[in-house]
Amino acid sequence: MDFRPSEDQQALRHGIREVLEARFGPEALRAAVEAPALDRELWRALGDAGFFALCLPEDAGGVGLGLPEAVLAFEEAGRVLLPGPAVATFLAAGEIEGAAAGETVVTAAEGALVPWLAGADVVRGDTGGAVAVRSVDPLTPLHRVPEAPDTGTRRPAPLGSGAQGPDTLGPGATASLLRAAEQLGSATRTCETAVRYARTREQFGGPVGRFQAVQHLCADMLVRAELARVAVYAAAVTGDRLEAAGARLLADDAAVRNARDCLQVHGGMGFTWESDVHLHLKRAWVRAGLGAGARRAEEDLAAAL
């Protein structure tokens, strides 16, 4: 059995990457950092490309694909640090008018945090008492809401049609898996960035990549990214809630630690405002704090043992 993405899935990945690179390249990223605001034209361009409607049935105006394809798309979004509540808008497609087309921006309370509350058209979940907080990520404005006690209850409602069961991904687990896909994209990007820098930055008469310490850092980054990739892709295929929890843990770890190691490879240059490395680290921190996050994933996995 071949578990690699099919030719159609690879074509989807490349298509999403082309759209994102054309509409949100390095210059657009820097412009967004200097003046954070939701780019409505970019949102509509993603809608036109079918990004938000990937999992909607064709007879409902969607693309008719599944969760594995959605994971590939969100992985590409993570690579470029796409700003905005993409996960919430994606999950609202087919339920809220205009979400699938990118005309309506939807956000949702994810645990105690709500990203992009002021910039969204529709807010899902209880945001009573929300107060703005300073976000470490300049591309993700946040509000904090009083956190409800964790009762351990679940409401399984999988994406699309199909039977429901104890290990079927519901909206919360699907959102967590899509966050994991974003983290995977960021972890892969920082690994590539570190390797490229190690090959071109010269010191003491040669590239810094010839030093064994730098080689070990890059090798560890690759291992973390690929381990997270296997877990994220597998959870997308099986739709298993526990596998999704494990994928979230591995992807969060890969995104944060790869960004840190990428900073290490860059040395002092990595800490400057002009470098994009710190943006990946800050986004990884924020993503890891959205939704139930690592704490709930660890509890779910421990309870299943």
KEMILUM-610143 format. One line per 3 residues: for each residue y, z, x of N, C-alpha, C, O. Coordinates in steps of 0.1 Angstrom, whole numbers. Layout:
BEGIN
Y:Z:X:Y:Z:X:Y:Z:X:Y:Z:X; ...
END
This chain:
BEGIN
-12:0:8:0:0:0:12:0:9:13:8:19; 22:-8:6:34:-10:14:45:-2:7:50:-5:-4; 50:8:14:61:17:8:75:13:12:85:19:9
76:2:20:89:-3:24:96:-9:12:90:-14:3; 110:-9:12:117:-15:2:114:-30:1:112:-37:11; 113:-35:-11:109:-49:-13:121:-58:-9:132:-53:-7
118:-71:-9:129:-81:-6:140:-79:-16:152:-80:-13; 137:-78:-29:148:-76:-39:156:-63:-37:168:-63:-39; 149:-53:-33:156:-40:-31:165:-41:-18:176:-36:-18
160:-48:-8:168:-50:4:180:-59:0:191:-56:5; 178:-69:-8:190:-77:-12:200:-69:-20:212:-71:-19; 195:-60:-29:204:-51:-36:212:-42:-26:224:-41:-27
205:-36:-16:212:-28:-6:223:-36:1:234:-31:2; 219:-48:5:229:-56:12:241:-60:3:252:-61:8; 238:-63:-9:249:-66:-19:258:-55:-21:271:-57:-21
253:-43:-23:261:-31:-24:269:-28:-12:281:-25:-12; 263:-30:0:270:-28:13:282:-38:14:292:-34:19; 279:-50:10:290:-60:11:302:-57:2:313:-58:6
299:-52:-10:310:-48:-19:318:-37:-13:330:-37:-14; 310:-27:-8:317:-15:-3:325:-18:9:336:-13:11; 319:-26:18:327:-29:30:339:-37:28:349:-36:34
338:-46:17:350:-54:14:361:-46:7:373:-49:9; 357:-37:-1:367:-29:-9:370:-16:-4:380:-10:-7; 361:-10:5:364:3:11:360:3:25:351:11:29
366:-5:33:364:-5:48:371:6:55:377:14:48; 371:5:68:378:16:76:393:18:73:397:29:72; 400:7:70:414:8:67:416:15:54:425:23:52
408:11:44:409:18:31:405:32:32:411:41:25; 395:36:40:391:50:42:403:58:47:406:69:42; 410:53:57:421:60:63:433:61:53:439:71:53
435:51:45:446:51:35:442:62:25:451:69:20; 430:63:21:426:73:11:427:87:17:431:96:10; 425:89:30:426:102:36:441:106:36:444:118:34
450:97:39:464:100:40:470:102:26:479:110:25; 465:95:16:470:97:3:459:97:-7:456:87:-14; 452:109:-8:440:110:-17:443:107:-32:452:113:-38
437:97:-37:438:93:-51:427:84:-55:422:76:-46; 422:85:-67:411:77:-71:415:62:-73:424:59:-80; 408:54:-66:411:39:-66:404:33:-78:393:30:-78
412:31:-89:407:25:-101:402:11:-99:392:7:-105; 408:3:-91:404:-10:-88:390:-10:-82:381:-18:-85; 388:-1:-72:375:0:-65:365:4:-76:353:-1:-75
368:13:-84:359:18:-94:354:7:-104:342:5:-107; 364:-2:-108:361:-13:-116:352:-24:-109:344:-30:-115; 355:-25:-96:348:-35:-88:333:-30:-87:324:-39:-87
331:-17:-85:317:-12:-85:311:-14:-99:299:-17:-100; 318:-12:-110:313:-15:-123:309:-30:-125:299:-33:-130; 318:-39:-120:315:-53:-121:302:-57:-113:295:-66:-116
300:-49:-102:288:-52:-93:275:-46:-99:264:-48:-94; 277:-38:-110:265:-32:-117:261:-19:-110:250:-14:-113; 269:-13:-102:266:-1:-95:263:10:-105:252:17:-104
271:12:-115:269:24:-124:259:21:-135:254:30:-141; 255:8:-137:246:4:-148:232:0:-142:225:-6:-149; 229:4:-130:217:0:-124:205:4:-132:195:-4:-133
205:15:-138:193:21:-145:194:19:-160:185:24:-167; 204:13:-165:205:10:-179:196:-2:-182:195:-12:-175; 189:-2:-194:181:-13:-198:190:-26:-199:202:-25:-203
184:-37:-197:191:-50:-198:197:-52:-213:208:-58:-214; 189:-48:-223:194:-50:-236:205:-41:-240:212:-42:-250; 208:-31:-231:220:-22:-233:231:-26:-224:241:-19:-222
230:-38:-218:241:-43:-209:239:-38:-194:248:-40:-186; 228:-33:-191:225:-28:-177:218:-38:-169:215:-49:-173; 214:-33:-157:207:-41:-147:192:-40:-149:184:-49:-146
187:-29:-155:173:-27:-158:165:-23:-146:153:-25:-146; 171:-17:-136:163:-12:-125:160:3:-126:162:9:-136; 154:8:-115:150:22:-116:156:31:-106:166:27:-99
151:43:-105:157:53:-96:156:49:-82:165:52:-74; 145:43:-77:145:39:-63:157:30:-59:163:31:-48; 161:21:-68:172:12:-65:185:20:-66:194:17:-58
186:29:-75:198:38:-75:200:46:-62:211:47:-57; 189:51:-57:189:58:-44:194:49:-33:202:54:-25; 190:37:-32:194:27:-22:209:25:-23:217:24:-13
214:24:-36:229:22:-38:237:34:-34:247:32:-27; 232:46:-37:240:58:-33:239:61:-19:248:67:-13; 228:56:-12:227:57:2:239:49:9:245:54:18
241:37:3:252:29:9:266:36:6:275:35:14; 267:42:-5:279:49:-8:282:60:1:293:63:5; 271:67:5:272:78:15:276:73:29:283:80:36
272:61:32:275:56:45:290:54:47:296:57:58; 297:50:37:311:47:38:320:58:33:332:57:33; 314:69:29:322:81:24:330:77:11:341:81:10
323:70:2:330:66:-10:335:78:-17:328:87:-21; 348:78:-20:354:90:-27:353:88:-42:351:76:-47; 353:99:-50:352:98:-64:339:104:-70:329:105:-62
339:107:-82:327:113:-89:317:102:-93:314:100:-105; 311:96:-83:302:84:-86:289:89:-93:284:82:-102; 284:100:-89:271:105:-95:273:108:-109:265:104:-118
283:115:-113:286:119:-127:288:106:-135:284:105:-147; 296:97:-130:299:84:-137:286:76:-139:284:71:-150; 278:76:-129:265:69:-130:256:75:-141:250:68:-149
255:88:-141:247:95:-151:252:94:-165:245:95:-175; 265:91:-166:271:90:-179:271:75:-185:274:73:-197; 266:66:-177:265:52:-181:256:51:-193:245:57:-192
259:44:-203:251:43:-215:254:54:-225:250:53:-237; 261:65:-221:264:76:-230:279:77:-233:283:80:-244; 287:74:-223:301:74:-225:307:60:-223:304:53:-213
314:56:-233:320:42:-233:328:40:-221:337:48:-217; 326:29:-214:334:25:-203:329:30:-189:333:25:-179; 319:39:-189:314:44:-177:306:34:-169:308:33:-157
298:26:-176:289:16:-169:298:6:-162:294:0:-152; 309:2:-169:318:-8:-164:328:-3:-153:335:-11:-148; 328:10:-151:338:15:-142:352:17:-147:361:20:-140
353:15:-160:366:17:-167:369:31:-170:380:35:-170; 358:39:-172:360:54:-175:354:61:-163:342:60:-160; 362:70:-158:358:79:-147:353:92:-152:361:99:-159
341:95:-149:335:108:-155:332:117:-143:326:113:-133; 335:130:-145:331:140:-136:324:151:-144:323:151:-156; 318:160:-137:310:171:-143:310:183:-135:312:183:-122
309:195:-141:308:207:-134:294:208:-127:284:206:-134; 294:209:-114:282:210:-107:281:224:-100:287:227:-90; 274:233:-107:274:247:-103:288:253:-106:293:252:-117
294:259:-95:307:265:-97:318:255:-93:330:259:-94; 315:243:-89:325:234:-84:326:221:-93:316:217:-99; 338:216:-95:340:204:-102:348:195:-93:360:197:-91
343:184:-88:350:174:-80:359:165:-89:354:161:-99; 370:162:-84:379:152:-91:382:155:-105:383:146:-114; 384:168:-108:387:172:-122:400:165:-127:400:161:-138
410:166:-119:423:160:-124:423:145:-125:431:140:-132; 415:138:-117:415:124:-117:406:117:-127:406:105:-128; 397:125:-134:387:119:-143:393:117:-157:402:124:-161
387:108:-164:390:106:-178:382:115:-187:387:119:-198; 369:117:-183:360:126:-191:354:136:-182:350:133:-171; 353:148:-187:347:159:-179:336:165:-187:337:169:-199
324:165:-181:312:170:-188:309:184:-183:310:187:-171; 305:193:-192:302:206:-188:313:216:-191:324:211:-194; 311:229:-190:321:239:-193:330:241:-180:325:245:-170
343:237:-182:352:239:-171:363:249:-174:374:248:-169; 360:257:-184:370:267:-188:373:277:-177:364:282:-170; 386:279:-175:390:288:-164:390:282:-150:391:289:-140
389:268:-149:388:262:-136:402:263:-129:412:262:-135; 401:266:-116:413:267:-108:411:258:-96:400:257:-90; 422:251:-92:421:243:-80:419:251:-68:425:262:-66
410:246:-59:408:252:-46:410:242:-35:409:230:-37; 413:247:-23:415:238:-12:402:233:-7:393:241:-3; 400:220:-7:387:215:-2:388:211:13:398:206:18
377:214:20:377:211:34:376:196:36:380:191:46; 372:189:26:371:174:26:384:168:20:386:170:8; 392:161:28:404:156:22:402:145:11:411:141:4
389:140:10:386:129:1:379:135:-12:375:127:-20; 378:148:-13:371:154:-25:379:166:-30:376:177:-26; 389:164:-39:396:175:-45:386:183:-53:378:177:-60
387:196:-53:378:205:-60:385:215:-69:396:219:-66; 378:218:-80:382:230:-88:370:239:-89:358:235:-88; 373:252:-90:362:262:-91:362:268:-105:373:271:-110
350:269:-111:349:275:-124:341:288:-123:332:289:-114; 342:297:-132:334:309:-131:319:305:-132:315:298:-141; 311:310:-123:297:306:-122:289:314:-132:289:326:-132
281:306:-141:273:313:-151:260:319:-144:256:313:-134; 255:329:-149:242:335:-143:231:325:-144:230:317:-154; 223:325:-134:211:316:-133:200:322:-141:193:331:-136
197:316:-152:186:321:-161:173:315:-158:162:320:-163; 173:305:-150:160:298:-146:155:288:-157:144:283:-155; 163:286:-167:159:277:-178:161:263:-173:169:260:-165
153:254:-179:154:239:-176:155:232:-189:149:236:-200; 161:220:-189:162:211:-200:158:197:-195:167:189:-192; 145:194:-194:141:181:-189:145:170:-198:142:169:-209
153:161:-192:157:149:-199:159:138:-188:170:136:-183; 148:131:-186:148:121:-174:157:110:-177:161:106:-188; 161:104:-166:169:92:-166:161:80:-172:151:77:-167
167:74:-182:160:63:-189:149:69:-198:148:81:-201; 140:60:-202:129:64:-211:117:68:-204:116:66:-192; 108:74:-211:95:78:-205:91:92:-209:99:99:-215
79:96:-206:74:109:-210:81:120:-202:85:118:-190; 83:132:-208:88:143:-201:78:153:-198:68:155:-206; 79:160:-187:70:170:-182:76:179:-173:88:178:-170
69:189:-168:75:199:-160:80:194:-146:89:200:-140; 74:183:-142:78:178:-129:86:165:-130:88:157:-121; 91:162:-143:99:150:-145:114:153:-142:119:163:-145
120:144:-134:134:146:-131:143:146:-143:143:136:-151; 150:157:-145:160:157:-155:174:154:-149:174:150:-138; 185:155:-157:198:151:-152:202:159:-140:207:153:-130
199:172:-140:203:180:-128:196:176:-116:202:175:-105; 183:174:-117:175:170:-105:178:155:-101:178:152:-89; 181:147:-110:185:133:-107:198:133:-99:199:126:-89
208:141:-104:220:142:-97:218:147:-83:224:143:-73; 209:157:-81:207:163:-68:200:153:-59:204:152:-47; 191:144:-64:185:134:-56:195:123:-52:195:118:-41
204:120:-61:215:110:-57:224:116:-47:229:109:-38; 227:129:-47:235:135:-37:227:135:-24:233:132:-13; 214:137:-24:206:136:-12:206:122:-6:207:120:6
207:112:-15:208:98:-10:221:96:-3:222:89:7; 232:101:-8:245:101:-2:244:107:12:250:102:22; 238:119:12:237:126:25:229:118:35:232:118:47
218:112:30:210:103:39:219:92:45:218:89:57; 227:86:36:236:75:41:245:80:52:248:73:62; 251:92:50:260:97:60:252:101:73:258:98:84
241:107:72:233:110:83:229:98:92:229:98:104; 226:87:85:222:75:92:235:69:99:234:64:110; 246:70:92:258:64:98:263:72:110:267:66:120
262:85:110:266:93:121:256:91:133:260:91:145; 244:89:130:234:86:141:237:73:147:238:72:160; 240:63:139:244:50:145:257:51:153:258:44:163
266:58:148:279:60:155:277:67:168:283:63:178; 269:77:169:267:84:181:260:75:191:264:75:203; 250:67:187:243:58:196:252:48:202:252:45:214
261:42:193:270:32:197:280:37:207:283:31:217; 285:49:205:295:55:214:288:59:227:294:57:238; 276:64:227:269:67:239:266:55:248:265:56:260
265:43:242:263:31:249:275:25:255:275:19:266; 287:28:249:299:22:254:309:31:261:317:27:270; 308:44:259:317:54:266:312:56:280:300:61:282
320:53:290:316:55:304:322:67:310:334:70:307; 314:74:318:319:85:325:310:87:338:298:85:338; 317:90:349:310:91:362:303:78:365:291:79:371
309:67:363:304:54:367:294:48:358:287:38:363; 292:53:346:282:46:337:283:52:323:290:61:321; 276:46:313:276:51:300:271:65:299:261:69:306
276:73:290:272:87:288:258:87:282:251:97:283; 253:76:276:240:76:271:229:76:281:217:78:277; 232:75:294:222:76:304:218:90:307:208:93:313
226:100:302:223:114:305:213:119:295:213:116:283; 203:126:300:192:130:292:196:139:280:191:138:269; 206:147:282:211:156:271:216:148:260:214:152:248
223:138:262:228:129:252:217:122:245:217:120:233; 207:117:253:196:110:247:188:119:237:184:115:227; 187:132:241:180:141:232:187:143:219:181:144:209
200:144:220:208:146:208:206:134:199:204:136:187; 207:122:204:206:110:196:191:109:190:190:105:178; 181:113:198:168:112:193:166:122:182:159:119:172
171:134:183:170:144:172:177:139:160:172:142:149; 188:133:161:195:127:149:187:117:142:186:117:130; 180:108:150:172:98:144:160:104:136:157:100:125
154:114:142:142:121:136:147:127:123:140:126:113; 158:134:123:163:141:111:166:131:100:162:133:88; 172:120:103:176:110:93:164:103:88:163:101:75
154:100:96:142:93:91:133:102:83:127:98:73; 132:115:87:125:124:79:131:126:65:124:126:55; 144:127:64:151:127:52:149:115:43:147:115:31
149:103:50:147:90:43:133:90:36:133:86:25; 123:94:43:110:94:37:109:103:25:104:99:15; 115:115:26:115:124:15:123:119:3:119:120:-9
135:113:6:143:108:-5:137:96:-12:136:96:-25; 132:87:-4:125:75:-10:113:79:-18:111:74:-29; 105:89:-13:93:93:-20:96:99:-33:90:97:-43
106:108:-33:110:115:-46:115:105:-56:113:107:-68; 122:94:-51:127:84:-61:116:76:-67:116:72:-79; 105:74:-59:93:67:-65:85:75:-74:81:71:-85
82:88:-70:73:96:-78:80:103:-90:74:106:-100; 94:105:-89:101:112:-99:97:126:-101:98:132:-111; 92:132:-90:87:146:-90:98:155:-87:105:154:-77
100:165:-95:111:175:-93:110:182:-80:121:185:-74; 98:187:-77:97:194:-64:99:186:-52:105:190:-42; 95:173:-53:97:165:-41:112:162:-40:117:160:-29
119:161:-51:133:159:-51:140:171:-45:150:170:-38; 135:183:-48:141:195:-42:139:195:-27:148:199:-20; 127:192:-22:125:191:-8:134:180:-1:139:182:10
136:169:-8:144:158:-3:158:163:-1:165:159:8; 163:171:-11:177:176:-10:179:185:2:189:184:8; 169:193:4:170:202:15:170:195:29:179:197:37
162:185:30:161:177:42:173:169:44:178:167:56; 179:163:33:190:154:35:203:162:38:211:158:46; 204:174:31:216:182:34:216:186:49:226:186:56
204:190:54:203:194:68:206:183:77:213:184:87; 201:171:74:203:159:83:218:155:83:223:152:94; 224:156:72:238:151:71:247:161:79:255:156:87
245:174:77:254:184:84:251:184:99:260:183:107; 238:185:103:234:186:117:237:173:125:241:173:136; 235:162:118:238:149:125:253:147:128:257:142:138
261:151:118:275:151:120:280:160:132:288:156:140; 274:172:132:277:181:143:273:175:157:280:176:166; 261:169:157:256:163:170:264:151:174:266:148:185
268:144:163:277:132:166:290:137:172:295:130:182; 295:148:168:307:153:174:304:157:188:313:155:197; 293:163:191:289:167:204:288:155:214:293:155:225
282:144:209:281:132:217:295:126:220:298:121:231; 304:127:211:318:121:213:326:131:221:337:126:227; 322:143:223:330:152:231:343:155:224:344:156:211
354:157:231:367:161:225:372:150:216:379:153:206; 369:137:218:373:126:210:368:128:195:375:124:186; 357:134:194:351:136:180:359:145:171:358:145:159
367:154:177:374:164:170:388:159:166:396:166:159; 392:147:171:405:142:168:406:137:153:396:133:148; 418:137:148:420:132:134:417:117:133:413:112:122
419:110:144:417:95:144:402:92:143:399:81:138; 393:100:147:379:98:146:374:100:131:379:109:125; 364:93:127:359:94:113:347:105:113:342:108:103
343:109:125:331:118:126:334:131:118:325:136:110; 346:137:119:348:149:112:348:148:97:346:157:90; 352:136:92:351:133:78:337:134:73:335:138:62
328:129:80:314:129:76:309:144:76:302:148:66; 313:152:85:309:166:85:315:173:73:308:181:67; 327:171:71:334:178:59:328:174:46:326:182:37
325:161:45:319:156:32:305:162:31:301:165:20; 297:162:42:284:168:41:284:182:37:276:187:29; 294:190:42:295:204:37:298:205:22:292:213:15
307:197:17:311:197:3:299:193:-5:296:199:-15; 292:182:-2:281:177:-10:270:188:-11:264:190:-21; 268:195:1:258:205:1:261:217:-9:252:224:-13
274:218:-12:278:229:-21:278:225:-35:281:234:-44; 276:212:-39:277:208:-52:263:209:-59:253:208:-53; 264:213:-72:251:215:-80:244:228:-76:250:237:-70
232:228:-79:224:240:-76:222:242:-61:221:253:-56; 221:230:-54:221:230:-39:208:236:-34:198:237:-40; 210:241:-21:198:245:-13:192:257:-19:179:259:-19
200:266:-25:194:279:-30:184:277:-41:173:282:-40; 188:268:-50:178:265:-61:166:257:-57:155:259:-61; 169:248:-48:158:240:-42:148:248:-35:136:246:-37
152:258:-27:143:267:-20:135:276:-30:123:278:-28; 142:280:-41:135:289:-51:125:281:-58:114:286:-61; 128:268:-62:118:260:-69:106:257:-60:95:258:-65
108:254:-47:97:251:-39:89:264:-36:76:263:-36; 95:275:-34:88:288:-32:80:292:-44:69:297:-43; 85:289:-56:78:293:-68:66:285:-70:56:289:-77
66:272:-65:55:263:-67:43:266:-57:32:261:-58; 46:274:-46:36:276:-36:25:286:-41:16:289:-34
END
